[in-house]
Amino acid sequence: MKVNVLVAEIGSTTTVVNAFNGIGTGNPAFAGQGQAPTTVLEGDVTIGLKSAIEGLKKNLQADVTWDDMLATSSAAGGLKMTVHGLAYDMTVRAAKEAALGAGGIIKMITSGRLRRTDLKKIQEINPNIILVAGGVDYGERDTALYNMEMILSIGLKIPVIYAGNIENQEEVRLMCEEADNQLYIVENVYPKIDTLIVEPTRKVIQNAFEEHIIHAPGMAKVRELIKGPIIPTPGAVMEAAKVLKEEIGDLIIFDVGGATTDLHSVTEGSNEINSILISPEPVAKRTVEGDLGVYVNVNHVVEKIGLDNLKKEFPDAEELLENYKPIPETVREQQFVERLTMEAVLTSLERHAGQLRYFYTASGKKTVAEGKDLTAIKYIIGTGGALTKLPNKKQILQSVKSYGREQELYPTKAATVLIDEDYILSSLGVLSKSYHDDALILMKKSLRI
């Protein structure tokens, strides 16, 4: 059987391959899926990839060949980053948004001038890339230059991204040339007050990720097989979210996995909230909740609920936890995982969204907004293992629309819940880079729009 495109998702634990046909015909179709454990520990991820392809062949009951292969990956672990800016609420936050949206894992954030203890911590982390920002354009210059000088002084031959005050660019370029460090200069993430620009930095981080990912065992072989870039898996979901937003409007995607819960929102927010917003937010925002997984981090979710509270709903909670499986097998186990998934969804929403704040002045009560405004969201989308496989997945996401106490900037009851029924949004995010229109059609099919 010949398929047009095969997309490999090489994760830290599982490798999935999705096959697509009809690319370029105006009627693309999802042909099938195969999966297998990722084989980083065996020293070659292509072993797991070949096993996943064998799984696809078995599911399709046919031999499979393909015209084109694309890939997403997190098999080398994330792209470890440290971020250093001037003011936390401005340039540091902007830089953090850029890193998370591109699939980076931020290990350290500093604001202001670096201390000796900070430099020691950077050495211990040994990041894959360092991001330096600070100062609006034609504003404060010294902090970013000082931080760059200190980072270069510790002798780590690590690529550096500079995304700060435009006036420093020539000086920064000279400093990195003298230190023989690779440098990426991009547009200031915070060029002026109330302006946030993160996309140029995101693109550079994605490019750096691809250079880094080939160091995972066997990834160089995978690189030879595919066409186009290897996108970090979280970045691929963000790409899918942005493509969808252009077509159907403002949206948020919940991705509940075994280790983390990721949220991707793409919305400008409402005019009403924007008029009282304290500081700008990126249109496309991603948050990663590393303690909200429903398998690897299940104990953290249970702790968040409280075991005593959980036992009021599930008197057999301790027994269920003792025999906990990555994939629930009985109805009771499914119900238990659904409760944990709902907790992950609602907690991640709390951490992602902004809220209204009230204070009093001489002229009376004032209202301001802080953080990401989700009130204009039209679609609440579920992807990931839990939110595509559990029986009550839609009900879990419906709970988002009635959550909160009114001052939170959450989606409203007018939002529509959609499920990535084929569990292919990540693959379609990377597909969209080469086949935009086909990817969009497939997204709408999987979401049953």
C-alpha positions in Angstrom: 0.0 0.0 0.0 1.4 3.4 -1.0 0.7 6.4 1.2 1.6 10.0 0.3 3.0 11.2 3.7 4.1 9.4 6.8 4.5 11.6 9.9 6.6 10.2 12.8 6.2 11.5 16.3 9.3 10.4 18.2 8.5 11.0 21.8 10.5 10.3 25.0 8.6 7.1 25.6 6.4 6.3 22.6 6.9 6.6 18.8 3.8 7.0 16.7 3.5 7.1 13.0 0.5 8.5 11.2 -0.2 7.8 7.5 -2.0 10.3 5.2 -3.3 9.9 1.6 -4.8 12.2 -1.0 -2.3 15.0 -0.3 -2.7 17.6 -2.9 -6.0 16.3 -4.2 -8.3 18.5 -2.1 -9.6 15.5 -0.3 -6.8 14.2 2.0 -7.5 11.3 4.4 -6.0 9.9 7.5 -5.1 6.3 6.5 -3.9 4.8 9.8 -1.6 4.7 12.8 1.1 2.6 14.3 3.0 2.9 17.6 5.9 1.4 19.5 8.1 2.2 22.5 10.8 4.8 21.7 14.3 3.2 21.7 16.6 5.9 23.0 18.0 3.5 25.7 18.8 0.9 23.0 21.0 3.5 21.4 19.0 4.1 18.2 15.6 5.7 17.9 15.2 4.2 14.4 14.6 0.8 16.0 11.4 2.2 17.7 10.5 4.0 14.5 10.7 0.8 12.4 8.6 -1.0 15.1 5.9 1.7 14.8 5.9 1.3 11.1 5.5 -2.4 11.5 2.5 -1.7 13.8 1.0 0.5 11.1 1.4 -2.3 8.5 -0.3 -4.7 10.9 -3.2 -2.3 11.5 -3.6 -1.6 7.8 -3.1 -5.3 7.0 -0.8 -4.3 4.1 2.8 -3.5 3.3 3.4 0.2 3.4 5.6 2.5 1.4 5.4 6.3 1.2 6.4 9.3 -0.9 7.4 11.7 1.9 8.2 11.4 5.6 8.0 14.2 8.2 8.8 14.2 11.9 8.3 15.7 15.3 10.4 14.7 18.2 11.2 15.1 21.9 13.4 12.0 22.1 16.5 13.9 23.0 14.8 15.4 26.0 13.7 19.0 25.7 15.9 21.9 24.6 17.4 23.0 27.9 17.4 26.8 28.1 18.2 29.6 30.5 16.6 33.0 30.1 18.1 36.3 31.3 16.4 39.7 31.0 16.0 43.1 32.7 12.6 43.2 34.4 10.7 40.0 35.1 7.3 41.4 34.2 8.5 42.6 30.8 11.4 41.2 28.9 11.9 38.0 31.0 8.3 37.1 30.6 8.3 37.8 26.9 11.4 35.6 26.4 9.8 32.8 28.5 6.7 32.9 26.2 8.9 32.6 23.1 10.8 29.6 24.6 7.8 27.7 25.7 6.0 28.2 22.4 8.9 26.6 20.6 9.2 23.6 22.8 12.1 24.8 25.0 12.4 23.6 28.6 13.4 26.5 30.8 15.7 25.5 33.6 16.5 29.0 34.9 15.1 32.6 34.7 16.8 35.7 36.0 16.1 39.4 35.9 18.6 42.2 36.4 22.3 41.7 36.6 23.6 38.2 36.9 25.3 37.3 40.2 28.2 34.8 40.7 25.8 32.3 42.1 23.7 32.7 38.9 26.7 32.0 36.7 27.6 28.9 38.8 24.0 27.6 38.3 24.2 28.2 34.5 27.4 26.0 34.5 25.6 23.3 36.4 22.6 23.3 34.1 24.8 23.3 31.0 22.0 24.5 28.8 21.7 23.8 25.1 21.0 27.4 24.4 20.9 30.7 26.3 18.5 33.6 25.7 19.5 37.1 26.6 17.0 40.0 26.5 16.5 43.3 28.2 15.6 46.9 27.6 13.1 48.4 25.2 14.6 49.6 21.9 16.7 52.8 22.6 16.2 52.3 26.3 18.3 50.8 29.0 21.4 49.1 27.5 23.9 48.2 30.3 22.1 45.2 31.9 21.9 43.1 28.8 25.6 43.9 27.8 26.8 43.0 31.3 24.9 39.8 31.4 26.2 38.8 27.9 29.8 39.5 29.1 29.3 37.5 32.2 27.8 34.5 30.4 30.6 34.5 27.8 33.2 34.7 30.6 32.4 31.3 32.0 33.6 29.7 28.8 30.6 27.6 27.8 30.6 27.2 24.1 26.8 27.4 23.9 24.7 29.2 21.3 23.3 32.4 22.5 20.2 34.2 21.3 20.1 38.0 21.8 16.5 39.4 21.7 17.0 42.7 23.5 17.5 46.5 22.9 18.4 47.0 19.2 21.2 49.4 20.1 23.2 46.6 21.6 23.3 44.4 18.6 26.7 45.4 17.2 28.3 45.3 20.6 26.8 41.8 21.3 28.0 40.6 17.9 31.5 41.7 18.6 31.5 40.1 22.0 30.4 36.7 20.7 32.9 36.9 17.8 35.8 37.4 20.3 34.5 34.6 22.5 33.9 32.3 19.5 30.3 31.7 20.6 27.5 31.1 18.1 25.1 34.0 18.1 21.5 34.5 16.9 20.3 38.1 16.8 16.5 38.5 16.6 14.0 41.2 17.0 13.6 42.6 20.5 10.9 40.5 22.3 9.8 43.8 24.1 10.7 46.6 21.7 8.5 49.2 23.4 6.0 49.4 26.3 2.9 47.3 25.7 4.4 45.6 22.6 5.3 41.9 22.7 7.0 40.2 19.7 7.9 36.5 20.3 7.6 34.8 16.9 11.2 35.7 15.6 12.7 34.2 18.8 10.4 31.2 18.6 11.7 30.4 15.1 15.3 30.6 16.1 14.6 28.3 19.1 12.9 25.8 16.8 15.9 25.8 14.4 18.2 25.3 17.4 16.1 22.4 18.5 16.5 20.7 15.2 20.2 21.1 15.4 20.1 19.7 18.9 17.7 16.8 18.3 20.0 15.0 15.8 22.3 14.2 18.8 19.7 11.7 20.2 20.9 8.2 19.3 19.9 7.4 15.8 18.3 10.8 15.0 20.8 11.5 12.3 19.5 8.5 10.5 15.9 9.8 10.9 17.0 13.2 9.5 18.2 11.5 6.3 14.8 9.9 5.9 12.6 13.0 6.2 11.8 16.1 4.2 11.7 19.4 5.9 12.5 20.3 9.6 12.1 18.1 12.6 9.7 20.2 14.8 9.6 19.8 18.6 6.3 18.0 19.4 4.9 20.8 21.6 5.8 23.3 18.9 3.9 21.1 16.3 0.8 21.4 18.4 1.2 25.1 18.5 1.6 25.2 14.8 -1.7 23.3 14.5 -3.4 25.7 16.8 -2.3 28.7 14.8 -3.4 27.2 11.5 -6.8 26.4 13.0 -7.2 29.8 14.5 -6.9 31.4 11.0 -9.8 29.2 9.9 -12.3 28.8 12.8 -11.4 31.6 15.2 -9.9 31.9 18.7 -9.2 28.6 20.5 -7.5 26.8 23.3 -6.1 23.2 23.1 -5.7 21.1 26.2 -3.2 18.3 25.8 -3.3 16.0 28.9 -0.5 13.4 28.8 1.1 10.9 31.2 3.8 13.3 32.4 2.5 16.9 31.6 -0.5 18.9 30.7 0.2 21.4 28.0 -2.2 24.3 27.1 -2.0 26.2 23.8 -4.2 29.3 23.4 -4.4 31.5 20.3 -6.5 34.6 20.9 -6.2 38.3 20.9 -8.7 38.5 23.7 -11.7 40.8 23.9 -11.5 44.5 23.2 -13.1 45.1 26.6 -10.4 43.3 28.5 -7.6 44.6 26.3 -8.6 48.2 27.3 -7.8 47.4 31.0 -4.9 45.0 30.5 -1.8 45.9 32.6 0.8 44.3 30.3 0.6 42.6 26.9 0.2 38.9 26.3 1.3 37.0 23.2 -1.5 36.1 20.8 -0.2 32.4 20.8 0.6 31.3 24.3 1.8 27.9 25.6 2.1 26.7 29.2 3.5 23.4 30.4 2.4 22.0 33.7 5.1 19.4 34.5 3.4 18.2 37.7 0.0 17.5 36.0 0.4 14.2 34.2 -2.1 11.4 34.7 0.5 8.5 34.7 4.1 9.5 35.5 2.9 12.3 37.7 -0.3 10.8 39.0 0.8 11.3 42.6 1.1 15.0 42.1 -2.5 15.2 40.8 -3.8 13.1 43.7 -1.9 15.4 46.1 -3.6 18.4 44.4 -7.0 16.9 45.0 -6.2 15.5 48.4 -6.4 11.8 49.0 -9.1 12.2 51.7 -11.2 14.2 49.3 -10.6 11.7 46.5 -11.7 8.9 48.8 -15.1 10.6 49.2 -15.7 10.0 45.5 -13.7 6.8 45.2 -13.6 4.9 48.5 -11.3 2.4 46.7 -8.8 5.1 45.6 -5.8 3.6 47.4 -6.5 0.2 45.7 -6.9 1.9 42.3 -3.6 3.8 42.8 -1.8 0.6 43.9 -2.9 -1.1 40.7 -2.6 2.0 38.5 -2.0 1.3 34.8 -0.9 3.6 31.9 -4.1 2.7 30.0 -7.2 2.0 32.2 -8.8 -1.4 31.5 -12.0 -1.4 33.6 -14.9 1.1 33.8 -13.9 1.9 37.3 -10.3 2.6 36.3 -11.6 4.8 33.5 -13.8 6.8 35.9 -10.8 7.3 38.2 -8.6 8.5 35.4 -11.4 10.9 34.2 -11.5 12.5 37.7 -7.7 13.0 37.6 -7.9 14.3 34.1 -10.5 16.8 35.1 -8.3 18.0 37.9 -5.3 18.4 35.4 -7.5 20.3 33.0 -9.0 22.8 35.5 -5.7 23.3 37.4 -3.8 24.0 34.1 -6.6 26.4 33.1 -6.1 28.3 36.4 -2.4 28.6 35.7 -2.7 29.6 32.1 -5.5 32.2 32.3 -5.5 35.8 33.6 -7.9 37.4 35.9 -9.5 40.7 36.9 -8.1 42.6 39.8 -9.8 45.3 41.8 -8.3 48.2 43.8 -9.4 51.5 45.3 -8.1 55.0 44.5 -9.2 58.4 45.6 -11.6 58.4 42.7 -13.2 55.1 43.6 -12.9 51.4 42.7 -10.8 50.5 39.6 -10.7 47.3 37.6 -7.6 46.0 35.8 -6.9 42.8 33.9 -3.7 40.8 34.3 -2.6 37.7 32.3 -4.0 35.9 29.3 -7.6 36.7 28.3 -9.5 33.6 27.2 -13.0 35.2 27.2 -13.1 35.4 23.4 -12.3 31.7 22.9 -14.8 30.1 20.5 -13.4 26.5 20.7 -12.1 24.3 23.5 -10.2 21.5 22.0 -8.9 18.3 23.6 -6.0 16.2 22.4 -3.5 13.8 24.0 -4.1 10.3 25.2 -6.5 11.1 28.0 -8.7 13.6 26.1 -9.0 11.5 23.0 -9.6 8.0 24.6 -11.6 8.4 27.7 -15.4 7.9 27.4 -16.4 11.2 29.1 -13.7 13.4 27.5 -16.2 15.9 26.2 -17.9 16.3 29.6 -14.4 16.9 31.1 -13.9 19.9 28.8 -17.4 21.1 29.2 -16.5 21.7 32.8 -14.1 24.5 31.7 -17.1 26.6 30.7 -18.7 26.7 34.1 -15.5 27.0 36.2 -14.3 30.0 38.1 -15.8 32.8 40.2 -16.3 35.4 37.4 -13.2 37.5 37.9 -11.1 34.8 36.1 -10.6 35.4 32.3 -11.9 31.9 31.3 -13.7 30.7 28.2 -17.4 31.4 28.4 -20.4 29.1 28.1 -20.7 30.1 24.4 -17.5 28.2 23.6 -17.8 24.9 21.7 -16.0 21.7 22.8 -14.2 19.7 20.1 -12.1 16.5 20.4 -9.2 15.5 18.2 -10.9 12.2 17.5 -8.0 10.7 15.4 -5.3 12.0 17.9 -3.3 13.6 15.0 -3.1 17.3 15.8 0.6 17.1 16.5 1.3 15.3 13.2 -0.9 17.8 11.4 1.1 20.7 12.9 4.3 19.5 11.2 2.3 18.5 8.0 1.0 22.1 7.8 4.6 23.4 7.3 4.7 21.6 3.9 1.1 21.0 3.1 -0.9 23.8 4.8 -4.3 23.3 3.0 -4.2 19.5 3.4 -3.4 19.8 7.1 -6.2 22.2 7.7 -8.8 19.9 6.0 -7.5 16.9 8.0 -7.7 19.0 11.3 -11.3 19.8 10.6 -12.1 16.2 9.8 -10.5 15.0 13.0 -12.3 17.6 15.0 -15.6 16.8 13.1 -16.2 20.4 12.2 
